């Protein structure tokens, strides 16, 4: 799993590459949380374009970062999920709490 986070005009974009499962989610949570707490972005966009696999750990990852962003006064977006990952997100109902584009 690879993550690249960059800031742009008060927003942050986290580009993820690889698989999100229970093994990789812990490290992703840690890196994202550290960035959110230290940088306090108004918007965090997590780019899923290069995610090749995601299980329910990915849903938990999104929900937790959404909660932390709200606590810090920001919002979370999920961008560019592959069609089957978008389906998992839709089935989970995550689209009711996080904007998926």
N, C-alpha and C positions, 0 to 999 in steps of 0.2 A: 504494500500500500504506500502510495506517495501522495503528499499534500503540498501545495504551494499556495501561500496566502499573501495577497498584496493589497495595499490600501490605495484608494482612489477617491479624492474629494469627500472625505468623511465616511465613505463606504468601504467595505472590504469584500474581496472575492476570494473564496477558497476553492481552488481547483483540485479535485480528487481524482486519483488514477488507481485502478486495480479493483480489488474485491472488498466489500464490507461484510464481515461476518463477526462472530463473537471474539475471534482472535485479534482482528484489526481495529474493531470499534473502540476498544479501550484506549489505544494510542491516539486515535483520531479525536476522541473526546478530550483527552488531555491537551493536545495541541490547540484545538479550537477554543477550549475554555481559557487556556492561558492567554491566547490572543485576544479574546473578547474582554477579559478582565483588564488586561494591560492597555489595550488600545481603545476600548469603549466606542466601537463604530456605531454610527446611526443605523446602518444597514449591513447585514452580513448575507452575502449571496453564496450559497454552496453550489458549485458547478458539478453536476453528475455526468457530464458528457462522456467521460472516460471510465465510468464505473462499469465493470464487466459482470459483476455479480453482487447481489444484495439480498440478505435475509432479514428477519425481523430486527436484528441488531441495528440495521440502518434506520428503521423507523424510530427506534429508541434514541439513536444518535440525533436525529432531526428533532424529536420532541424535547429532548434535554437542552439542545442548543437554542430552541425557540423559547423555552422557559428562561434560560439565562439571559438571552437577548432582551426579553421583556423586562426582567429585573434590572437590567442595565439601561433601560430606556430606549432600546433599539428594536428593530424588526429583522426577521429572517425570511429569506426567499430560497427556494430550491430551483435550480435552473438546469435545463437540458437533460432530464433523465431519459434513458433509453425506453422504448415503448413498453417492454415487459416490467421495467422498474416503475414506470409511471402507473402501470396497472396495479402493482403491489401497493403503491402509495394510495391509489384510489380506493382499493379494497380495504385498506386500513383506516380510511377516513381522514388521513393526515391533511388532505386538501382543505378541510374545514378550519384548520388552525394555522396552516402555513401556505403562503402563495407558492404554487408550483407552476413554473412557466417554461 
